[in-house]
Amino acid sequence: MRILQVKHRRKETVEIMGQHGSSGKVLTLSSMHVLDTLFKERPKARLQQHQAYNEWTKAPVHQSTVLTLNGQRIIRQSKQIFAAII
């Protein structure tokens, strides 16, 4: 499992975690770049370039997804709902 960490100029952290079934593996993408990407045009095209995102999308739909900004939880929804956002 690959973990991406991209430093943003303001050094804020965004974590997107997808739980992979019963294995307990958690995939984390950390950076403001990820958060910025979520709300821009064609975000999926950019996120799909990352191996970590591709692995995360293979997680079961019923698994929860958590989006945090500086440790504060912003979104906690099912992966299906989260996928609709991006």
Phi and psi in radians as a Rosetta constraint file:
Dihedral C 1 N 2 CA 2 C 2 CIRCULARHARMONIC -1.793 0.35
Dihedral N 2 CA 2 C 2 N 3 CIRCULARHARMONIC 2.413 0.35
Dihedral C 2 N 3 CA 3 C 3 CIRCULARHARMONIC -1.980 0.35
Dihedral N 3 CA 3 C 3 N 4 CIRCULARHARMONIC 2.179 0.35
Dihedral C 3 N 4 CA 4 C 4 CIRCULARHARMONIC -1.658 0.35
Dihedral N 4 CA 4 C 4 N 5 CIRCULARHARMONIC 2.361 0.35
Dihedral C 4 N 5 CA 5 C 5 CIRCULARHARMONIC -2.383 0.35
Dihedral N 5 CA 5 C 5 N 6 CIRCULARHARMONIC 1.980 0.35
Dihedral C 5 N 6 CA 6 C 6 CIRCULARHARMONIC -2.092 0.35
Dihedral N 6 CA 6 C 6 N 7 CIRCULARHARMONIC 2.132 0.35
Dihedral C 6 N 7 CA 7 C 7 CIRCULARHARMONIC -1.387 0.35
Dihedral N 7 CA 7 C 7 N 8 CIRCULARHARMONIC 2.329 0.35
Dihedral C 7 N 8 CA 8 C 8 CIRCULARHARMONIC -1.702 0.35
Dihedral N 8 CA 8 C 8 N 9 CIRCULARHARMONIC 2.719 0.35
Dihedral C 8 N 9 CA 9 C 9 CIRCULARHARMONIC -1.046 0.35
Dihedral N 9 CA 9 C 9 N 10 CIRCULARHARMONIC -0.488 0.35
Dihedral C 9 N 10 CA 10 C 10 CIRCULARHARMONIC -1.660 0.35
Dihedral N 10 CA 10 C 10 N 11 CIRCULARHARMONIC 0.023 0.35
Dihedral C 10 N 11 CA 11 C 11 CIRCULARHARMONIC 1.024 0.35
Dihedral N 11 CA 11 C 11 N 12 CIRCULARHARMONIC 0.535 0.35
Dihedral C 11 N 12 CA 12 C 12 CIRCULARHARMONIC -1.498 0.35
Dihedral N 12 CA 12 C 12 N 13 CIRCULARHARMONIC 2.755 0.35
Dihedral C 12 N 13 CA 13 C 13 CIRCULARHARMONIC -2.154 0.35
Dihedral N 13 CA 13 C 13 N 14 CIRCULARHARMONIC 2.329 0.35
Dihedral C 13 N 14 CA 14 C 14 CIRCULARHARMONIC -2.070 0.35
Dihedral N 14 CA 14 C 14 N 15 CIRCULARHARMONIC 2.291 0.35
Dihedral C 14 N 15 CA 15 C 15 CIRCULARHARMONIC -2.079 0.35
Dihedral N 15 CA 15 C 15 N 16 CIRCULARHARMONIC 2.218 0.35
Dihedral C 15 N 16 CA 16 C 16 CIRCULARHARMONIC -1.995 0.35
Dihedral N 16 CA 16 C 16 N 17 CIRCULARHARMONIC 2.040 0.35
Dihedral C 16 N 17 CA 17 C 17 CIRCULARHARMONIC -2.059 0.35
Dihedral N 17 CA 17 C 17 N 18 CIRCULARHARMONIC 2.228 0.35
Dihedral C 17 N 18 CA 18 C 18 CIRCULARHARMONIC -2.050 0.35
Dihedral N 18 CA 18 C 18 N 19 CIRCULARHARMONIC 2.146 0.35
Dihedral C 18 N 19 CA 19 C 19 CIRCULARHARMONIC -1.405 0.35
Dihedral N 19 CA 19 C 19 N 20 CIRCULARHARMONIC 2.307 0.35
Dihedral C 19 N 20 CA 20 C 20 CIRCULARHARMONIC -1.749 0.35
Dihedral N 20 CA 20 C 20 N 21 CIRCULARHARMONIC 1.522 0.35
Dihedral C 20 N 21 CA 21 C 21 CIRCULARHARMONIC 0.899 0.35
Dihedral N 21 CA 21 C 21 N 22 CIRCULARHARMONIC -2.496 0.35
Dihedral C 21 N 22 CA 22 C 22 CIRCULARHARMONIC -1.461 0.35
Dihedral N 22 CA 22 C 22 N 23 CIRCULARHARMONIC -0.105 0.35
Dihedral C 22 N 23 CA 23 C 23 CIRCULARHARMONIC -1.214 0.35
Dihedral N 23 CA 23 C 23 N 24 CIRCULARHARMONIC -0.389 0.35
Dihedral C 23 N 24 CA 24 C 24 CIRCULARHARMONIC 1.385 0.35
Dihedral N 24 CA 24 C 24 N 25 CIRCULARHARMONIC 0.095 0.35
Dihedral C 24 N 25 CA 25 C 25 CIRCULARHARMONIC -1.252 0.35
Dihedral N 25 CA 25 C 25 N 26 CIRCULARHARMONIC 2.384 0.35
Dihedral C 25 N 26 CA 26 C 26 CIRCULARHARMONIC -2.062 0.35
Dihedral N 26 CA 26 C 26 N 27 CIRCULARHARMONIC 2.275 0.35
Dihedral C 26 N 27 CA 27 C 27 CIRCULARHARMONIC -1.794 0.35
Dihedral N 27 CA 27 C 27 N 28 CIRCULARHARMONIC 2.253 0.35
Dihedral C 27 N 28 CA 28 C 28 CIRCULARHARMONIC -2.193 0.35
Dihedral N 28 CA 28 C 28 N 29 CIRCULARHARMONIC 2.277 0.35
Dihedral C 28 N 29 CA 29 C 29 CIRCULARHARMONIC -1.960 0.35
Dihedral N 29 CA 29 C 29 N 30 CIRCULARHARMONIC 2.155 0.35
Dihedral C 29 N 30 CA 30 C 30 CIRCULARHARMONIC -2.091 0.35
Dihedral N 30 CA 30 C 30 N 31 CIRCULARHARMONIC 2.051 0.35
Dihedral C 30 N 31 CA 31 C 31 CIRCULARHARMONIC 2.923 0.35
Dihedral N 31 CA 31 C 31 N 32 CIRCULARHARMONIC 2.696 0.35
Dihedral C 31 N 32 CA 32 C 32 CIRCULARHARMONIC -1.181 0.35
Dihedral N 32 CA 32 C 32 N 33 CIRCULARHARMONIC -0.477 0.35
Dihedral C 32 N 33 CA 33 C 33 CIRCULARHARMONIC -0.970 0.35
Dihedral N 33 CA 33 C 33 N 34 CIRCULARHARMONIC -0.704 0.35
Dihedral C 33 N 34 CA 34 C 34 CIRCULARHARMONIC -1.122 0.35
Dihedral N 34 CA 34 C 34 N 35 CIRCULARHARMONIC -0.796 0.35
Dihedral C 34 N 35 CA 35 C 35 CIRCULARHARMONIC -1.106 0.35
Dihedral N 35 CA 35 C 35 N 36 CIRCULARHARMONIC -0.784 0.35
Dihedral C 35 N 36 CA 36 C 36 CIRCULARHARMONIC -1.000 0.35
Dihedral N 36 CA 36 C 36 N 37 CIRCULARHARMONIC -0.732 0.35
Dihedral C 36 N 37 CA 37 C 37 CIRCULARHARMONIC -1.134 0.35
Dihedral N 37 CA 37 C 37 N 38 CIRCULARHARMONIC -0.579 0.35
Dihedral C 37 N 38 CA 38 C 38 CIRCULARHARMONIC -1.040 0.35
Dihedral N 38 CA 38 C 38 N 39 CIRCULARHARMONIC -0.551 0.35
Dihedral C 38 N 39 CA 39 C 39 CIRCULARHARMONIC -1.932 0.35
Dihedral N 39 CA 39 C 39 N 40 CIRCULARHARMONIC 0.257 0.35
Dihedral C 39 N 40 CA 40 C 40 CIRCULARHARMONIC -1.855 0.35
Dihedral N 40 CA 40 C 40 N 41 CIRCULARHARMONIC 3.003 0.35
Dihedral C 40 N 41 CA 41 C 41 CIRCULARHARMONIC -1.093 0.35
Dihedral N 41 CA 41 C 41 N 42 CIRCULARHARMONIC 2.509 0.35
Dihedral C 41 N 42 CA 42 C 42 CIRCULARHARMONIC 0.844 0.35
Dihedral N 42 CA 42 C 42 N 43 CIRCULARHARMONIC 0.816 0.35
Dihedral C 42 N 43 CA 43 C 43 CIRCULARHARMONIC -1.154 0.35
Dihedral N 43 CA 43 C 43 N 44 CIRCULARHARMONIC -0.573 0.35
Dihedral C 43 N 44 CA 44 C 44 CIRCULARHARMONIC -1.069 0.35
Dihedral N 44 CA 44 C 44 N 45 CIRCULARHARMONIC -0.698 0.35
Dihedral C 44 N 45 CA 45 C 45 CIRCULARHARMONIC -1.039 0.35
Dihedral N 45 CA 45 C 45 N 46 CIRCULARHARMONIC -0.678 0.35
Dihedral C 45 N 46 CA 46 C 46 CIRCULARHARMONIC -1.315 0.35
Dihedral N 46 CA 46 C 46 N 47 CIRCULARHARMONIC -0.770 0.35
Dihedral C 46 N 47 CA 47 C 47 CIRCULARHARMONIC -1.128 0.35
Dihedral N 47 CA 47 C 47 N 48 CIRCULARHARMONIC -0.600 0.35
Dihedral C 47 N 48 CA 48 C 48 CIRCULARHARMONIC -1.196 0.35
Dihedral N 48 CA 48 C 48 N 49 CIRCULARHARMONIC -0.240 0.35
Dihedral C 48 N 49 CA 49 C 49 CIRCULARHARMONIC -1.249 0.35
Dihedral N 49 CA 49 C 49 N 50 CIRCULARHARMONIC -0.327 0.35
Dihedral C 49 N 50 CA 50 C 50 CIRCULARHARMONIC -1.594 0.35
Dihedral N 50 CA 50 C 50 N 51 CIRCULARHARMONIC 2.255 0.35
Dihedral C 50 N 51 CA 51 C 51 CIRCULARHARMONIC -0.963 0.35
Dihedral N 51 CA 51 C 51 N 52 CIRCULARHARMONIC -0.719 0.35
Dihedral C 51 N 52 CA 52 C 52 CIRCULARHARMONIC -1.079 0.35
Dihedral N 52 CA 52 C 52 N 53 CIRCULARHARMONIC -0.717 0.35
Dihedral C 52 N 53 CA 53 C 53 CIRCULARHARMONIC -1.129 0.35
Dihedral N 53 CA 53 C 53 N 54 CIRCULARHARMONIC -0.727 0.35
Dihedral C 53 N 54 CA 54 C 54 CIRCULARHARMONIC -1.062 0.35
Dihedral N 54 CA 54 C 54 N 55 CIRCULARHARMONIC -0.699 0.35
Dihedral C 54 N 55 CA 55 C 55 CIRCULARHARMONIC -1.159 0.35
Dihedral N 55 CA 55 C 55 N 56 CIRCULARHARMONIC -0.690 0.35
Dihedral C 55 N 56 CA 56 C 56 CIRCULARHARMONIC -1.109 0.35
Dihedral N 56 CA 56 C 56 N 57 CIRCULARHARMONIC -0.653 0.35
Dihedral C 56 N 57 CA 57 C 57 CIRCULARHARMONIC -1.201 0.35
Dihedral N 57 CA 57 C 57 N 58 CIRCULARHARMONIC -0.241 0.35
Dihedral C 57 N 58 CA 58 C 58 CIRCULARHARMONIC -1.469 0.35
Dihedral N 58 CA 58 C 58 N 59 CIRCULARHARMONIC -0.132 0.35
Dihedral C 58 N 59 CA 59 C 59 CIRCULARHARMONIC -1.171 0.35
Dihedral N 59 CA 59 C 59 N 60 CIRCULARHARMONIC 2.641 0.35
Dihedral C 59 N 60 CA 60 C 60 CIRCULARHARMONIC -1.029 0.35
Dihedral N 60 CA 60 C 60 N 61 CIRCULARHARMONIC 2.495 0.35
Dihedral C 60 N 61 CA 61 C 61 CIRCULARHARMONIC -1.050 0.35
Dihedral N 61 CA 61 C 61 N 62 CIRCULARHARMONIC -0.580 0.35
Dihedral C 61 N 62 CA 62 C 62 CIRCULARHARMONIC -1.274 0.35
Dihedral N 62 CA 62 C 62 N 63 CIRCULARHARMONIC -0.215 0.35
Dihedral C 62 N 63 CA 63 C 63 CIRCULARHARMONIC -1.227 0.35
Dihedral N 63 CA 63 C 63 N 64 CIRCULARHARMONIC 2.566 0.35
Dihedral C 63 N 64 CA 64 C 64 CIRCULARHARMONIC -1.328 0.35
Dihedral N 64 CA 64 C 64 N 65 CIRCULARHARMONIC 2.657 0.35
Dihedral C 64 N 65 CA 65 C 65 CIRCULARHARMONIC -2.150 0.35
Dihedral N 65 CA 65 C 65 N 66 CIRCULARHARMONIC 2.358 0.35
Dihedral C 65 N 66 CA 66 C 66 CIRCULARHARMONIC -2.112 0.35
Dihedral N 66 CA 66 C 66 N 67 CIRCULARHARMONIC 2.268 0.35
Dihedral C 66 N 67 CA 67 C 67 CIRCULARHARMONIC -2.033 0.35
Dihedral N 67 CA 67 C 67 N 68 CIRCULARHARMONIC 2.112 0.35
Dihedral C 67 N 68 CA 68 C 68 CIRCULARHARMONIC -2.144 0.35
Dihedral N 68 CA 68 C 68 N 69 CIRCULARHARMONIC 2.565 0.35
Dihedral C 68 N 69 CA 69 C 69 CIRCULARHARMONIC -2.144 0.35
Dihedral N 69 CA 69 C 69 N 70 CIRCULARHARMONIC 2.045 0.35
Dihedral C 69 N 70 CA 70 C 70 CIRCULARHARMONIC 0.917 0.35
Dihedral N 70 CA 70 C 70 N 71 CIRCULARHARMONIC 0.711 0.35
Dihedral C 70 N 71 CA 71 C 71 CIRCULARHARMONIC 1.433 0.35
Dihedral N 71 CA 71 C 71 N 72 CIRCULARHARMONIC -0.096 0.35
Dihedral C 71 N 72 CA 72 C 72 CIRCULARHARMONIC -1.733 0.35
Dihedral N 72 CA 72 C 72 N 73 CIRCULARHARMONIC 2.225 0.35
Dihedral C 72 N 73 CA 73 C 73 CIRCULARHARMONIC -1.251 0.35
Dihedral N 73 CA 73 C 73 N 74 CIRCULARHARMONIC 2.223 0.35
Dihedral C 73 N 74 CA 74 C 74 CIRCULARHARMONIC -1.790 0.35
Dihedral N 74 CA 74 C 74 N 75 CIRCULARHARMONIC -0.865 0.35
Dihedral C 74 N 75 CA 75 C 75 CIRCULARHARMONIC -2.288 0.35
Dihedral N 75 CA 75 C 75 N 76 CIRCULARHARMONIC 2.309 0.35
Dihedral C 75 N 76 CA 76 C 76 CIRCULARHARMONIC -2.389 0.35
Dihedral N 76 CA 76 C 76 N 77 CIRCULARHARMONIC 1.715 0.35
Dihedral C 76 N 77 CA 77 C 77 CIRCULARHARMONIC -2.391 0.35
Dihedral N 77 CA 77 C 77 N 78 CIRCULARHARMONIC 3.071 0.35
Dihedral C 77 N 78 CA 78 C 78 CIRCULARHARMONIC -1.226 0.35
Dihedral N 78 CA 78 C 78 N 79 CIRCULARHARMONIC 2.738 0.35
Dihedral C 78 N 79 CA 79 C 79 CIRCULARHARMONIC -1.024 0.35
Dihedral N 79 CA 79 C 79 N 80 CIRCULARHARMONIC -0.595 0.35
Dihedral C 79 N 80 CA 80 C 80 CIRCULARHARMONIC -1.084 0.35
Dihedral N 80 CA 80 C 80 N 81 CIRCULARHARMONIC -0.795 0.35
Dihedral C 80 N 81 CA 81 C 81 CIRCULARHARMONIC -1.165 0.35
Dihedral N 81 CA 81 C 81 N 82 CIRCULARHARMONIC -0.735 0.35
Dihedral C 81 N 82 CA 82 C 82 CIRCULARHARMONIC -1.079 0.35
Dihedral N 82 CA 82 C 82 N 83 CIRCULARHARMONIC -0.704 0.35
Dihedral C 82 N 83 CA 83 C 83 CIRCULARHARMONIC -1.083 0.35
Dihedral N 83 CA 83 C 83 N 84 CIRCULARHARMONIC -0.561 0.35
Dihedral C 83 N 84 CA 84 C 84 CIRCULARHARMONIC -1.179 0.35
Dihedral N 84 CA 84 C 84 N 85 CIRCULARHARMONIC -0.542 0.35
Dihedral C 84 N 85 CA 85 C 85 CIRCULARHARMONIC -1.188 0.35
Dihedral N 85 CA 85 C 85 N 86 CIRCULARHARMONIC -0.753 0.35
